[in-house]
């Protein structure tokens, strides 16, 4: 069986790992990134560099994108050398950026006008999920397009599901981020409290992680904090963006999310302090400014 030619636009923390899985599975992958050097390793592994998103699209059958912000999605799809310039009706476009449901619907509508299938398929699982090929993928679009792309999703995901029509993937990702907002603030305050109480933090994490407090943030990010590792599995600046989208969508639906609002305010404060490029575990720096737990005086 001949594998489809894949296009991949956006080879940052998440994208690069996904492309590696696709190459390992035997797919031919055309790549583009705004900073070309971020594709060097992938080209060395067999990916083919293309000069523009349009060129990637023309050279590929199924085109994936994962970039930073909704405005970046607009640019790579609608720009002068964008994806829609190279898309024809045999192509399938898949945007995995965490973006707005309204933009996902716009992309779908533009595609539909030209006989092109478009899926919104944001992911969860951070850098570890991307590296391990265990990402969770939340998809919006048609069943027909989803079934065509499903075998490729399986290459780099642990769980993938069609959630409904265009925009449903993005709405599901917002629900995901709302939950993570709560677990990240809870995990951070747990560490602050336990340290102030003079407890051994590793012992506390081992114990509460075996009970009902267990969650992904506690398991994956608390140990990084104790190692003073604030590298980004997911950027603070991108989490601020996501929480703003979630709250904007909540306002449209006339619902209030006070816990998410508080998390957004805390992460915004962290970003304003210059930690936007840190990982989300850097929230602890609002209490421990240098990232190192204070020593409790006897």
Buried (B, 14 or more C-beta within 10 A) or exposed (E): EEEBBBBBBBBBBBBBBBBBBBBEBEBBBBBBBBEEEBBEEBBEEBBBBBEBBBBBBBBBBBBBBBBBBBEBBBBBBBBEBBBBBBBEEEBBBBBBBBBBBBBBBBBBEBBEEEEBBBBBBBBBBBBEBBBEBEBBBBBBBBEEBBEBBBEBBEBBBEEBBBBEBBBBBBBBBBEBBBBBBBBBBBBBEBBBEBBEEEBEBEEBBEEBBEEEBEBBBBEBBBBBBBEEBBEBBBBBBBBBBBBBBBBEBBEEEEEEBEBBBEBBEBBBEBBEBEBBBBBBBBBBBBBBEEBEBEEEEE
